[in-house]
Amino acid sequence: MDRTYIQKLKDEIREYLGVKHVFLVSSGKAALAVILSALKSINPDRKHVLIPAYTCFSVPSAIVRARLEISLCDIDPSTFDFDYSLLEKSINEDTLCVVPDHLFGIPSDMDKINNLCRDKGIFVIEDAAQAMGGEYNGRKLGTIGDAGFFSLGRGKNITCGSGGIIVTNSRKIAAAVENEIAGLESPGIKETVREFFMVLALGLFIHPAAYWFPAGLPFLKLGETVFYRDFPVKKFSGMKAGLLKNWRKRLEESNDARRKNTAYFCGRLRSMLRLSNGSSIPCLRLPAMPDEAGTKERNFSSPDMAGLGISRMYPTAINEVEEIRERFDGMAFPSAEKAAESLLTIPTHQLLTEKDKEKIVEAFL
């Protein structure tokens, strides 16, 4: 029965995204680790993975897990994409792949990245963990590079508690990924049961008015930003596939609400938002950069702010992550460091009421 659920889910994802190959694993960071290990088997002479200097800590965690080297490029603070004046200088003959991250669901410039990497033998791996269902020039994010991955973790566009999706149209990459996955363990019964009850618990507290309660339950690990030196990489469970029944309808409803809420906040908080075309993007969370005076006057980490769902994102730039800081000694990524210091994010999910949204606007004005 597990195989039936999993195969059905893979077939549905393949059709929805228009890709040839789909694989499912235990988490988004596991998906990236599997892809990187697969690419390393294809081109073992290259060791460096180039990522934005401001991104989720799971990305460098997966690079370390795959026993590859992290390279960084600073971001454009107006888009959170790579700073393209620096990107070409950041790659070299040892670059195995570049990983654009579509942060918050905002598309990276895939044409520029593909054009830059194509003639240099560099793979492009899309981190679409926060962008499932989003598009770039009419194409689904995650399907435009050589391979892509999505997260099914807590707080993502669609979730079953945890899980990762790998997609590619490359037969060579698919064969290498399949070889990596063949050797993975399946999740045990205790782990499956624990995750099932975790999903139930999270479902009770997704509304902004209840944010304060799960924040006080450490085992839920909400809002944590952690660099993992090691983490489990396992196969996907049939239980999770079962939880994703009608996932496509749920994803479309979720993204429609996020798109509308993004447009609402862009209209009300235009001067604070770093998003020019917000009306068309289903942002997972909406990035805002209040002026320094406004930030100092308001305690955005207070319980009242947490109750609205306003929060900071990643606490440091990647070069300042304690566990890997020594790798970037003497290097500076000022835009990434500024984002870590000043960026706030606004919830966009479908349970926001008009009253919730008005309170969020008032908190910034």
Residue pairs with C-beta under 8 A, 6 or more apart in sequence:
1 238
2 237
2 238
2 239
2 241
3 238
4 238
5 238
5 241
5 242
6 24
6 236
6 238
6 241
8 241
9 24
9 241
9 244
9 247
10 22
10 23
10 24
12 247
12 248
13 19
13 22
13 165
13 167
14 20
14 21
14 22
16 140
16 248
17 140
17 142
17 143
17 167
18 140
18 143
19 143
19 167
19 168
19 169
20 168
20 169
20 171
20 174
21 167
21 168
21 169
21 170
21 171
21 173
21 174
21 177
22 165
22 166
22 167
23 31
23 34
23 165
23 166
23 167
23 174
23 177
23 178
23 181
24 163
24 164
24 165
24 166
24 235
24 236
24 241
25 31
25 34
25 163
25 164
25 166
25 181
25 184
25 233
25 234
25 235
25 236
26 162
26 163
26 164
26 187
26 232
26 233
26 234
26 235
26 236
27 151
27 153
27 162
27 163
27 164
27 231
27 232
27 233
28 58
28 129
28 149
28 150
28 151
28 152
28 153
28 156
28 163
28 164
29 58
29 59
29 61
29 62
29 65
29 164
29 228
29 231
30 62
30 164
30 231
30 232
30 233
30 234
31 149
31 150
31 151
31 164
31 165
31 166
32 58
32 59
32 62
32 63
32 66
32 99
32 125
32 127
32 149
32 164
33 62
33 65
33 66
33 233
34 166
34 177
34 180
34 181
34 184
34 233
35 125
35 147
35 149
35 166
35 173
35 177
36 49
36 62
36 63
36 66
36 68
36 96
36 97
36 125
37 66
37 180
38 173
38 176
38 177
38 179
38 180
39 96
39 97
39 123
39 125
39 173
39 176
40 47
40 66
40 67
40 68
40 96
41 176
41 179
41 180
42 172
42 173
42 176
43 96
43 121
43 123
46 93
46 94
46 95
46 96
47 68
47 69
47 94
47 96
48 68
48 69
48 70
48 71
48 92
48 94
48 95
48 96
49 63
49 68
49 69
49 70
49 71
49 95
49 96
49 97
49 98
49 99
50 71
50 72
50 73
50 87
50 90
50 91
50 95
50 97
50 98
50 99
51 59
51 60
51 63
51 70
51 71
51 72
51 73
51 98
51 99
51 101
51 318
52 72
52 73
52 74
52 75
52 80
52 81
52 82
52 100
52 101
52 103
52 318
52 336
53 72
53 73
53 74
53 75
53 317
53 318
53 319
53 333
53 335
53 336
53 337
54 75
54 80
54 103
54 314
54 317
54 318
54 333
54 335
54 336
54 339
54 340
55 101
55 103
55 127
55 314
55 318
56 101
56 127
56 129
56 225
56 314
57 225
57 226
57 227
57 228
57 314
57 318
57 321
58 129
58 228
59 99
59 101
59 127
59 318
60 70
60 227
60 318
60 321
60 324
61 227
61 228
61 229
61 231
63 69
63 70
64 70
64 229
64 324
65 228
65 230
65 231
65 233
68 96
69 327
70 318
70 324
70 327
71 90
71 91
71 95
72 90
72 318
72 319
72 328
72 331
72 333
72 336
73 82
73 83
73 86
73 87
73 90
74 82
74 83
74 86
74 333
74 334
74 335
74 336
75 81
75 82
75 83
75 333
75 335
75 336
75 339
76 82
76 83
76 84
76 335
77 274
77 289
77 335
77 338
77 339
78 274
79 106
79 274
80 103
80 104
80 106
80 274
80 287
80 339
81 100
81 103
81 106
81 108
81 109
82 100
82 108
82 109
82 113
83 335
84 109
84 112
87 98
87 112
87 113
87 116
88 116
91 98
91 116
91 117
91 120
91 122
95 120
95 122
96 122
96 123
97 117
97 122
97 123
97 124
97 125
97 146
98 113
98 116
98 117
98 122
98 123
98 124
98 125
99 124
99 125
99 126
99 127
100 108
100 109
100 110
100 113
100 124
100 126
100 127
100 145
101 108
101 127
101 129
101 130
102 108
102 126
102 127
102 128
102 130
102 131
102 134
102 141
102 142
103 130
103 287
104 130
104 283
104 284
104 285
104 286
104 287
104 345
105 130
105 131
105 134
105 157
105 258
105 281
105 282
105 283
105 284
106 131
106 275
106 281
106 283
106 287
107 131
107 134
107 135
107 136
107 141
107 281
108 126
108 136
110 124
110 126
110 136
110 137
110 144
110 145
111 137
113 124
113 145
114 124
114 144
114 145
116 122
117 123
117 124
123 145
123 146
123 147
123 173
124 144
124 145
124 146
125 145
125 146
125 147
125 148
125 149
126 141
126 142
126 143
126 144
126 145
126 147
126 148
126 149
127 148
127 149
128 134
128 141
128 142
128 148
128 149
128 150
129 149
129 150
129 151
129 153
129 156
130 151
130 156
130 157
130 284
131 141
131 142
131 150
131 157
131 284
132 141
132 142
132 150
132 156
132 157
132 158
132 165
132 251
133 140
133 141
133 157
133 158
133 251
133 252
133 255
133 282
134 140
134 141
134 255
134 281
134 282
135 141
136 144
141 148
142 148
142 149
142 150
142 167
143 167
143 169
146 168
146 170
146 173
147 166
147 167
147 168
147 170
147 173
147 177
148 166
148 167
148 168
149 164
149 165
149 166
149 167
150 156
150 164
150 165
150 167
151 163
151 164
151 165
152 158
152 159
152 160
152 161
152 162
152 163
152 164
152 165
152 240
152 244
153 159
153 161
153 162
153 163
154 161
154 162
154 202
154 222
155 284
156 284
157 251
157 254
157 255
157 258
157 282
157 284
158 244
158 247
158 250
158 251
158 254
159 199
160 199
160 240
160 241
160 243
160 244
161 195
161 196
161 198
161 199
161 202
161 240
161 243
162 195
162 240
163 236
163 240
164 236
166 177
168 174
168 177
181 235
184 233
184 234
184 235
185 234
185 235
186 234
186 235
186 237
187 195
187 234
187 235
187 237
192 237
192 239
195 237
195 239
195 240
196 239
196 243
198 220
199 243
201 214
201 217
201 220
202 214
202 220
202 222
204 210
205 211
205 213
205 214
206 349
206 351
207 351
208 307
208 308
208 309
208 347
208 351
208 352
208 356
209 307
209 356
211 306
211 307
211 308
211 309
212 303
212 306
212 307
214 220
214 222
215 222
215 223
215 306
223 311
225 313
225 314
225 315
227 321
227 322
227 323
227 324
229 323
253 350
254 282
254 349
254 350
255 282
256 282
256 350
257 348
257 349
257 350
257 352
258 282
258 283
258 284
258 348
258 349
258 350
259 279
259 280
259 281
259 282
261 286
261 347
261 348
261 349
261 350
261 352
261 357
262 275
262 278
262 279
262 281
262 282
262 283
262 286
262 348
263 278
263 279
264 357
265 273
265 278
265 286
265 346
265 348
265 357
265 360
265 361
266 273
266 275
266 278
266 279
266 286
268 361
269 288
269 346
269 361
269 364
269 365
272 288
272 289
272 290
272 291
272 364
273 286
273 287
273 288
273 289
274 287
274 288
274 289
275 281
275 283
275 286
275 287
278 286
282 348
283 348
284 348
285 313
285 345
285 346
285 347
285 348
286 345
286 346
286 347
286 348
287 313
287 343
287 344
287 345
287 346
288 343
288 344
288 345
288 346
288 364
289 342
289 343
289 344
290 298
290 342
290 344
290 364
292 342
294 364
295 342
295 344
298 305
298 363
299 305
300 310
300 311
300 312
300 344
300 363
301 311
301 312
305 311
305 363
308 347
308 356
308 359
308 360
308 363
309 346
309 347
309 352
309 356
309 360
310 344
310 345
310 346
310 347
310 360
310 363
311 344
311 345
312 343
312 344
312 345
313 339
313 340
313 343
313 344
313 345
314 340
315 340
316 337
316 340
317 333
317 336
317 337
317 339
317 340
318 324
318 328
318 333
318 336
319 325
319 328
319 331
319 332
319 333
319 336
319 337
320 337
320 340
346 360
347 360
